Amino acid sequence: MKIVHAVHGYPPELIGGTELYVARLAREQAAAGHQVVAFSGSVDWREEFTVEEQEQDGVRVIRAHRNDLYFDRWDKGYNPLVSDLFQRVLAEARPDVVHVHHWLRLTTDLVAVAAHSGAPAVITAHDLYASCPRVFRLKGEEEDQACELPMSPEACVSCAPRWRFQKDDEVRAALASYRADMLRELDLARAIIAPSRAHGEFLARLLGGGTRPIRVVPHGALAEGGAGAAARSGGEKIHLACFGHLHPLKGAHVLLEALRRCALRERFTLHFHGKPAYVEYGARLERLAEGCDVVFHGPYTPGALARAAIDLVVIPTLCRESYSFILDEAALLGAPILAARTGALAERATGRVLLFERNDAGDLARRLEEIARAPALLAAMRAAPPPALLPFAEHARRVEEIYREAVAAGAPPPPAAALERERLREQWERRETLFRELVRIERWEDVVAELRARVAELEARLRG
């Protein structure tokens, strides 16, 4: 088969869970004899719209570097340059099927472009982007309040990120366009895949009627083959491990707040494996760690975790996880797991997994005290069956079955969009002109110039 994947980022530039998953799937498919193209976005902004191409592990990777401002925002989803480029890529590649994984940093008409090109499309809903301008359905000053309202202009107008000069009516109009784009993309897809039942059902409820049924296909385990079972610490203290991207949405601060509240915190040593998302959050974690036995190990590899002494893995995420590769890593380590009761984590939990209420430091502290007071609990959890892991080869086979169904169904009738595309292009050009004028008026260009000079100075010092 000829397959085109569309994704918001691709390794080695970006190595989040979705990016690593798509790269693994593309490699598996290429190794099986399929012709595979990865059409990727990038966080690397360029002054001119730029396209770069290379081959990685038998996969042709095409990266689009956008030149418009703030292209990571929800209201900058549609981009005519990316849309035109995708159309050219499909005309050249002539794929049997297009697999859309994300629209972020690309454009919100990927499935529509595929339909115009005569290719059926399949979507994997890796997160909640299609139902939320904030992506993760978390709101509040610290993005810690869960939202379960269906997306609509009225429901989202007070929460969606906006520019300070925007009024409610303008934001409502942008939200209506965003929702219409997402529903059109989902309606045009021949299949929608979710990596867990909880994620698929939640997304379907948020989007309402009109979209195709959501198919559940668990992700294949990226660390398939086993990272090796982590050893028990064997000491008097209980060694906790929290690993992955240390981002506020992943809840490392909640774990530290729970440890501070825990009446038996002297019984624990907490090990963080991973790099803070940004300096300020790292400093916040260090402040919260004061008075507790906490070790920050920095970036890690699965092999390093396998060599570590781990009594309990903690997954304190605030997000409604769609699958959780971190849970896979913990399962392969053979360690007991303490996880937030949210999304796929609750669905995939077995006797190996003890749950606590999401974003509830008090409940997490109570769980830690329960473990400290009952050493046999950890032994029972360690002996219990782990969360199920699907071999990646089997996952790829199930996805290919869905591809073949999509190919048999053929491309849907394309939307009548010639005039609509021109209208969107005009809106995009007008908005970009206004953004650039705003930059000029507020002298942000001076700030950018200063930052670029500083970066050049640091790079020169590193080279020296």
N, C-alpha and C positions, 0 to 999 in steps of 0.2 A: 504494500500500500504506500501511497504518498501522503504524508502526514505533516501538517503545519501546526505547531503549538504557538499560542500567543500568551505571553506572561509578562508581568511588570518588571521582572529582573531575572538575571541568569548568572550563575557562577562563571568566573570567580569574582565578578564585581559585587554581587549580592548573594549571600549564603543563608537566607532565612529558610524556614521549613518548606514553604511553597516552592521557592527557587531550587532548593536541593532536590525536592520531589520531582519537579518537572525535568531537571537535568538527568536524574536517574531513569525516569520513564523514557525520555528521549534516547538515552544510551541503550537501554534494553531493546527498544524498538529498532534502533539502527543495527544492533548486533543480531537481531532476528531477520535482517534483510530488508527492512522497510526504508524508504527514503524519507528522512526526517529533517524538517526545518524548524528552528526555534526563533520566533519573532519576538524580540525582547525590548522592553523599555530600559531606562537608565536613570540614575540619580545625577549623572554627570551632565550638567547644563552646558550648552555651547552657545556662543554668540550667533552662530549660524546653524540652522537645522542640519544635522550631520548623521550620516548612515555609515556604520562600520560592520564589516563582515569577516568572519573567521570560521575555521572548522575545528570542532572540539569533539574528540571521541566519536568520529563518524557522523556528527551532527553539524549541519550548516547553521551557524548562529548569526542572525542579523540584528544589530542593535540600533535603535532610533534614539538619538540625543536631541531632545526638544530644546527650542530656543525661546519659548515663551516663558513668562514670569510665573512663579509659584505653581508650577504644573503638578505638584503633589496634592493640590487642594481638590475637594469634591466638585467645586463649581468650575474647574478647569479640565473636566473630563474629556470633552470633545475637542479634537485637534485635527483640522483638515489636512495638515501636512502628513501626519501619521496615517490618517485615513487613506490618502492618496498613495502613500508608500505601501501600505498593506494591500491595496488593490493591485499595485504593480507586482508585488511579491507573489500574490496568488495567481495572477495572470501568467507569470513565469513558471511557478512551481506546479500549477495545475493539480492541486491536491485532491485526493479522494475524500478527505475529511479534514476539517479544521477543529482543533481542540483549544477552546478559550479558557484560560485559567484566571485571568484578571484583566481589568481595563485600566487600572491606575497607571499613569505615566505613558499610556498609549492613547486610546481614544474609545469613546463609548458607543461606537458603531461597528465593532469588529464582526459580530455575527451578521449584521445587515450587509456589510461589505462582502462577507463570504457568500451570502445568499445571492447578491448581485453577480458574483463570480461563478455561480453555479455549483458551489461546494456546500454540502451539509455540514453543520457545526454541532459540536458537543461542548457543553460547559461543565467544568467542575467548580462548585461553589466552595472555595477553600475558606472563606470567611463570610462576613455579613455585609460586604461592600454594596451588594445589590439592594440592600434594604435600609442602609443607614449612611448619611453623609459623613458620619464620624467613624465609619467602618465597623467598630467593635461594639456598638450599642452601649457605650458607657458615656455618661455625662457628668456634670459637676465640675467644680474647680480642679479637682484632682482626678477627674475621669474615673470615678469609682462607683457611680450610681448606675445600676443596670436599668435599661429601658426595654420594655416589651410592647410598646405602642407600634401599630402598623405605620409605615412611613407615609406621610402626607404633608402638604404645605403647612397646614394648621398645626399638626402634631410636632413638626420639626422646626418651625420658624424661630422659636426661642432658644434652640439648642445648636442648630447648624452653625459652624464657624462662619463669620462674616467680617467684612471690612468695616471699619468704624464709620465710614460715610454712608453705608448702605441702610436703607429703610426697610421696614417689614415687607412692603409690597414687592420690592425688588427681590428679596430673599425668597418669598413665596413663589414668585415666578420661576426662579432658578431651581427651586425644589421640585416644582411641577415638571420642569424639563428633565431633571435628573431621574425622577421616578418614571416618566414616560420612556426615557432611553433604556432604563434597566428592564422594564416590563417588555418593551419591544424586543430586546436582545434575548430574554428568556423565552418569549413566545416563539421566536424564530428558530431557537435551538431544537435539534431533533432529539436531544436527551440532556437532562441535567443530572449531574452526579454529585452526591454528598458523601463525605467520608464516614459519616455516622448517622444512625437513625435520628438521634436527638437533634443534630444539626439540620438535617433535611426537614423534619417536621416543624421545627421552629421557624426556619426560613419560609416554608410554605405558608405557615400561619401569618407571618408578617406581610407577605406579598399578596395574599388573597387569591381569588380565582383568576383564571386566564392563562396561567403558566402551565407548562407541561408537568406531568408527574415527576417527582424527584427519585432517582435511583440511588440506592445505598451501595457503595463499593468501598470497603475499608481501605485506607492507604496501605501499601506494602511497607514493611518495616525497613527504614533506611539503613539501620545498623544490623541488618540481617546477618546471621551467622554467629552472633553473640559477642559482646564486648568482654566477656569473661565475668564470672561471678565475683562481686565485691566481697571482701573478707569482713567478718565481724571485727570490731575494734579489739575486743577481748579485754578492754580495760573497765574501770569502774564507771567512767563517763560514757554517755550515749552520744555517738557521733552522728550528727545530722548533716545531710548533704542537700544543697539546693544548687542546681546547675542550669545553664542556658543563658539567654540574653537577659542581663539585669536591667530591665525596663520597668517603669512604674506600673504598666499594665500587667506585668507578670508577678507583681505582688511581693517582691523581696522585702519591702518596707513593712508589709503586714506581718511577715514571719518574724522580723526583728522586734516589732511592737509586741507580738505574742510572747516572744522569749523574755522580754523585759517584764511582762506581766506575770510570767510563770513563777509560781511560788517555789518551784524546784529547779530554777534555771541553772543552778550550780552543777546539776547533774549532766548538763549538755555542753557539747562543743559543736558549734555550727560552722560548716565549711561552705563558702560560696565559690562556685566554679563558674567563671564567665566574666565578661567585661561590662561595666556600667554603660548604659546607653549614652550618657553624657556626664560631664564633670560634676554638675550640680547634684545630680541624683547619686553619684558615687559619694559625694561629701555628705549627703543626707544619710545614706546607709552607714557611713562611718560614725556619724554622730549617734545614730540609734544603737550602734553596736557597743558604745561605751558602757563599761560595767558588766559586759557579758563576754563569754569566751567565744570569740568569733574570728575566723581566719578567712581572709580574702585571697584566693589563689590566682585570680586573673584568668585569662583565656585557657581553655583546656582542650584535650582530645579525648575521645572515648577510651583510648588505651590508658590515659592517666586516671580516669575514673575507675577502670577495672583494677588498677593497682592500689586504689585508695581503700582505707578501712571505713566502711559505711554501715552503720546500724539502721538508718532510716533515711529514705529520700523524701523531701518535702516539696510539694508542688503547690505554691500559694497563689496561683494566677487569679487575676480579677476577671479575665476574659471568659466568655462562654466558648470554650474550646471546641473546634469542629472535629478534632481527632486527637491531637497531642502526641507529637514525636518524642517529647520528653518522657511521657509515660512509657513509650516503647523502650527508650534507653534505660529507664529505671527497671523495667521488667527484665531486660536482658542482663542487668547487673545482679539479679536474684535477690535484691534487697526489699524489705518491707517498704510500703509507700503510704504517705500521709498527704491527701490531695483535697483541693477545694471541690465542694459539691456543685459542679457546674458543667453543663453541656456534656460532651463526650466523656469527660472524666468520670462522671457519675454513671453513665451508661456502661462504660467499659470496666468498672470496678469489679474486682473479685475479692475473695478472702484475703488476698495479698494487700488490699488497699483499704485504708481507714479514711473516712471522709469527714471534713469539717465544713461549716458554713462559709461560703465565699465572702471574702473581705470582712471577716469577723475575727479580729485578733483575740477577743475574749474566748470564743469557742475553740480557736486553735490552741490557745494557752491551756484550756481545760484538757484537750486531747493530749498535749505534751505531758501534763501532770499525770494523766491516766496511764500513759506509757511508762513514765518514770516510776510509778508506784506498782506496776504489774509487769515485771521483766518477762514473764511467760507470754505476754501478749505479742511481743516482738517475735519470739520464737514461733508462735502459732501462725503469725502473718507470713513469716519467711517460708514456712512449710506449705502454705496454701497455694493453690494454682495461681499463676500470674495472669494478667490481662492477655487476651488472645492476640497473637501476632500473625498476620497474613504474609506468607512469603511473597517477595516482590514479584517473582516470576508469575505467581498465580494472580496477583493484582493486575499485572500487565495483560494477562490472558483475558481476564474479565473485562478490562477496558477495551481490548480489541474486539470482543464480542459486541459491545455497544457501538463501536465504530462501524462494524459490518451491518448492524441494524440500521444505522444512520445512512450508510451508503445505499442500502437497499431502498430506503424511503426516499432518497434523493434530496436535493436542495429544495427548500420551501419557496413559494412564489416571493420574489423580492419585494420589499415595500416600494411604493411609488414615491421615490424620494429625490428626483432631480431638482425640483423647485425647493424642497426642504433643505437639501445640501447647500444650495446657493444661499438660502436665508441664513443657515447656520454659519457658513463661511463669512458672510458679511457681518454677522454678530460677533464672530471671533475676531475679525480684523478690527472692528470698531472698539471692542473691549481692550485688545492689546495696545491700540493707540492711546486709549485713556490710561492704561496702566503705565505706559512709558512716560506719559505726561505727568502722572502723579509722582513717579520716581524723580523726574526733573524738578518739579516744583518743591518737593520736600528734600531735595539734595541728597537723596539716598545713593545717588551715583558716587558722591564723594566718599560715603561710608564704604561702598563696594570697592572703590579704588584704594582706599586705605587698607582694607582687609587683604586685597590682592597683593599689595606691596608687602604686607606683613608675611603672607604666605611665601612670596618669592624670597624674602629675607631668610625665613626659616629653612626653605629648601636649599638655599645657597650654603647655609651653615651646616646642614646635614651632608651636603656634597663635600664640603671642606673638611 
